[in-house]
Amino acid sequence: MTTPAADARLWYAQRLSAMVLALCVAAHLVLIVAATHAGLTAAALLARTRGSAPFAVFYGVFVVACAIHAPIGLRNVAAEWLRWRGHAADAVWIAAAALVLVAGGRAVYAVVAP
């Protein structure tokens, strides 16, 4: 069972990650629209992102924000709808965060690795 202070920290972390995600999603959509209007193919996009530190940092931040935000939300939904709380529930949402972090990190690496 979490304490009110821990719940407050999780609430704060989710709100901060939501702010980061809002900026990342907006920038990502702008990049998609710009690439589409420029007529770039997937191969041309990958050629531009290979070895790009700014792309790696941007999408790395995006992945970390997702890995923070989504599992906290899933934890809260499970607690409210399923009444699933406690150490087992916490272990599952921590595993979900690790899964998002690893899968997202692999995707970022695949796009920007030289």
C-alpha positions in Angstrom: 0.0 0.0 0.0 1.4 3.4 -0.9 1.5 6.4 1.3 -0.2 9.7 0.5 3.2 11.2 0.0 4.1 8.5 -2.6 0.8 8.9 -4.3 1.4 12.7 -4.5 4.8 12.1 -6.0 3.3 9.7 -8.6 0.6 12.3 -9.4 3.3 15.0 -9.9 5.4 12.7 -12.0 2.5 11.9 -14.2 1.6 15.5 -14.7 5.1 16.5 -15.5 5.5 13.7 -18.0 2.1 14.7 -19.5 3.6 18.2 -20.2 6.7 16.7 -21.8 4.5 14.3 -23.9 2.3 17.2 -25.1 5.4 19.0 -26.4 6.9 15.8 -27.9 3.7 14.8 -29.6 3.3 18.3 -31.1 6.9 18.3 -32.4 6.5 14.8 -33.7 3.4 15.7 -35.6 5.1 18.7 -37.1 8.0 16.6 -38.2 5.6 14.1 -39.8 3.7 16.8 -41.7 6.9 18.5 -42.8 8.4 15.2 -44.1 5.2 14.3 -45.9 4.9 17.7 -47.6 8.6 17.4 -48.6 7.8 14.0 -50.2 10.4 12.1 -48.2 10.3 8.3 -48.3 11.0 6.1 -45.3 14.5 5.4 -46.7 15.2 9.1 -47.1 14.0 9.8 -43.5 16.2 7.0 -42.1 19.2 8.4 -44.0 18.6 11.7 -42.4 18.2 10.4 -38.9 21.2 8.0 -38.9 23.8 9.2 -36.4 21.7 12.2 -35.4 22.2 13.1 -31.8 19.4 15.7 -31.7 16.9 13.0 -33.0 18.2 10.5 -30.4 17.9 13.0 -27.6 14.4 14.1 -28.7 13.0 10.6 -29.1 14.8 9.4 -26.0 13.1 12.0 -23.9 9.8 11.0 -25.6 10.3 7.4 -24.6 11.2 8.2 -21.0 8.1 10.4 -20.7 6.0 7.6 -22.0 7.7 5.1 -19.7 6.8 7.3 -16.7 3.3 8.5 -17.8 1.6 5.4 -19.1 2.4 2.9 -16.3 1.2 5.4 -13.7 -2.0 5.8 -15.5 -2.4 2.0 -15.8 -1.7 1.7 -12.1 -4.4 4.2 -11.3 -7.0 2.6 -13.6 -6.2 -0.9 -12.1 -6.6 0.5 -8.6 -9.9 2.3 -9.4 -11.6 -0.2 -11.7 -10.2 -3.5 -10.5 -9.5 -2.6 -6.9 -6.0 -4.0 -7.6 -3.5 -2.5 -5.2 -0.4 -3.5 -3.3 3.0 -4.9 -4.1 1.8 -7.2 -6.9 0.1 -4.3 -8.7 3.2 -2.1 -8.2 5.5 -4.8 -9.6 3.3 -5.0 -12.7 3.3 -1.3 -13.4 7.1 -1.1 -12.8 7.5 -4.0 -15.3 5.3 -2.1 -17.7 7.5 0.9 -17.4 10.6 -1.2 -18.0 9.0 -2.8 -21.1 8.1 0.6 -22.5 11.6 1.9 -21.8 13.4 -1.1 -23.3 11.1 -1.3 -26.4 11.2 2.5 -27.0 15.0 2.6 -26.5 15.4 -0.2 -29.0 13.2 1.7 -31.5 15.2 4.9 -31.0 18.4 3.1 -31.5 17.2 1.4 -34.6 16.3 4.8 -36.2 19.4 6.8 -35.2 22.2 4.2 -34.9 24.9 4.9 -37.4 
